[in-house]
Amino acid sequence: MTETARVRRTPKFAVFIGLGAALGLLTALILTFAFDGGTTEQSAATGVVYTPTQVFGFLALFGVPIGIAVGGIVAVILDRVLAKRTREVQIEHEHIRTQD
């Protein structure tokens, strides 16, 4: 029995989301040390001294979800682009009977 099926490539969403999260974490790390994250003086708004680790944590709280969203959006766009390259192929079903 022969049938027609559509075949297309699709991106692995988990890979794009994972790379987006890693990119967000890397961005938080770069921003922490590029702008001398952390101070030795008290904040005027809160009266607290923030260490570089705390600044990195705060930036990571925003950077990772944004990176996940960007990675997901890129995967969806790539999926839409690859959907246009759908091919039709002929497949053949074979039934194999074995004796138990």
C-alpha positions in Angstrom: 0.0 0.0 0.0 1.5 3.3 -1.1 0.6 6.7 0.5 1.8 10.3 0.1 3.3 12.1 3.1 4.8 15.6 3.7 8.3 15.8 5.0 10.0 19.0 6.3 12.8 20.0 8.7 11.9 21.5 12.0 14.1 23.3 14.5 14.6 21.7 18.0 12.8 24.3 20.2 14.6 23.1 23.4 18.0 23.9 21.9 17.0 27.4 20.9 15.4 28.0 24.3 18.5 26.7 26.1 20.8 28.8 24.0 18.6 31.8 24.6 18.9 31.2 28.4 22.6 30.8 28.2 22.9 34.0 26.1 20.8 35.9 28.7 23.1 34.6 31.5 26.2 35.6 29.5 24.7 39.1 28.9 24.1 39.5 32.7 27.7 38.5 33.4 29.1 40.9 30.8 26.9 43.8 32.1 27.8 43.1 35.7 31.6 43.5 35.1 31.5 46.0 32.2 29.7 48.6 34.3 31.5 47.8 37.5 28.6 46.1 39.1 28.4 46.4 42.9 29.5 49.3 45.0 31.1 50.1 48.3 28.6 52.9 49.0 25.1 52.6 50.2 22.3 52.9 47.7 20.4 56.2 48.0 17.1 54.4 47.4 17.4 51.4 49.7 20.4 52.1 52.0 22.0 48.8 51.1 25.4 48.0 49.7 25.2 45.7 46.6 28.0 43.2 45.9 28.8 42.2 42.3 27.2 38.8 42.9 24.0 40.5 43.9 24.0 42.7 40.8 24.7 39.6 38.6 21.7 37.9 40.3 19.4 40.8 39.6 20.5 41.1 36.0 20.2 37.3 35.5 16.6 37.5 36.8 15.8 39.7 33.8 18.3 38.4 31.3 17.5 34.7 31.4 13.7 35.1 30.7 14.4 37.6 28.0 16.9 35.2 26.4 14.4 32.4 26.6 11.8 34.5 24.9 14.2 35.6 22.1 15.3 32.0 21.6 11.7 30.8 21.3 10.8 33.6 18.9 13.8 32.8 16.7 12.8 29.1 16.7 9.2 29.9 15.7 10.3 32.2 12.9 12.7 29.5 11.7 9.9 26.9 11.8 7.7 29.2 9.7 10.4 29.7 7.1 11.2 25.9 6.9 7.5 25.1 6.6 7.6 26.6 3.1 10.1 23.9 2.1 7.8 21.0 2.5 8.3 18.0 0.2 5.9 15.3 -0.7 7.3 11.8 -0.7 5.8 8.4 -1.5 5.8 5.9 1.4 5.0 2.2 1.3 3.5 0.3 4.2 4.6 -3.3 4.7 2.9 -5.7 6.9 5.1 -8.4 8.4 3.4 -11.3 10.1 5.4 -13.6 12.5 4.3 -16.7 14.2 4.3 -16.5 17.9 
